[in-house]
Every structure is written in structure tokens, then in C-alpha cells.
Amino acid sequence: MRTLTYREAEPQALKVLVDGVGEGLVLLGEGGYYALYYFFGLYGRKAPDPEETPDWVEGPRPSPEGFREPYDQAKWLEANGYMLFINESK
């Protein structure tokens, strides 16, 4: 899941979580459901680059429900000591 580009993941998304910070694409994968987070708003853009890989992947979970919105996920990452700029290739 971590190596899927936005272009590859978007058509497979069962659910899209979107706000001003980014997009979370919920996909079914091996072992359950995953959310692939693309934090484009942090870089001054309006949408993910098609070739961008996820900044953060959460899962697997048994259900596609309960994944955080991108802003809430970014705040959770910060509160738990993770660097927000994980994918520095932008």
C-alpha cells in the first residue's frame, strides 16, 4: 500500500476522506481496509500529485469505517511524535 501512487490508488478507493489538508483514500487490501493519506494542503497545493506516494498509511482494519479525516490524522501524527513531512520528495 505504501508504494501506491495517487494515480493507482484513487480508482480503487472505496471511500474518499477529503478536507483542506489532504485526502485519505480507503482501500481494501491484504488483511483488511487501509487508509492512504496524501497531505497536499501542507505544501500549498490544492490536490495530490498523480505520482505522489502516501505520506501515511493506516491499517489494516476490519471495516472501512472509523478512519480519521486528513486534518484529524495530521493532528494525531503530531500529537504522537511523528514527523508530519514524512514524504519529503515533494
N, C-alpha and C positions, 0 to 999 in steps of 0.2 A: 504493500500500500504506500509506503514512504516514497517509492520511486515513480509513482504515477504522476504524470504531468496533469495540469488542469485540463488540457485538451482531451486526455484519455479518461480522466475521472468524471468529468461533467456529464457525458452522455449516460454513464452508469448510475448516476445519483438517484436514489430513491426519495431523497428529501434534501432540500437546499435551505440552509440557515444563512441568512444574509443580513448585514447591517453596515454601517459606515466604516467599520474596521476591517471587514473581510467576508469571506464565505466559508461555510462549513458544508462539505458535501458528505452525505451519509450514504455509504455503500455496503452491500452485503459481500463479505469476503470469507476466507477460510476461518472457521471458528466463530463467526458471528458478524455483527454490524460494527462498522468503523466510521468515524468522522474524520475527514481530511480537512484541515484548516489552512486556508490561504489568507494571510493577513496583509492585504494590499493597501488598506487605508493608512497603515503605519508608514508607508513610503510615499504618500501623496498621490497615489493613483486612484482611479475610480473602479477598476476591475483587475482581476488577476491576469498576468501574462499567460498566454496559452501554454508556454513551455515551462512554466514555474512548477516546481515540486512543492508538496505541502510543507508549511512551517512546523506543523504539529499534527500528529496522528493520535487519536484516542480510540481505544477499543482493544479487543473485541468485547461487545456487549450482546446479551441475548435478544435485545429488542432495538429497533431503530429510534425508540423514544428516549428522552432524558439527556440527550447531548446538549451542551451549552451553546448559546448564541456566540458568535465570534468575539464580541466585546467582553462577554462574561468569561469566555475561555481565556482571553488575553489577561484579564484581571486575575483569574485563578493562577495562571502561569507565574505572573509577577508575585502574587502572594505566597507562592510555594517555592520561590527562589530560582525559577527557571529564567534564563535569558530570553527576552521576547524576540530578539532578532536572530533566531536560530538559523534561518536560511539566509545567509549573508551574500548569496550570489546575485541579489537584486541590484 
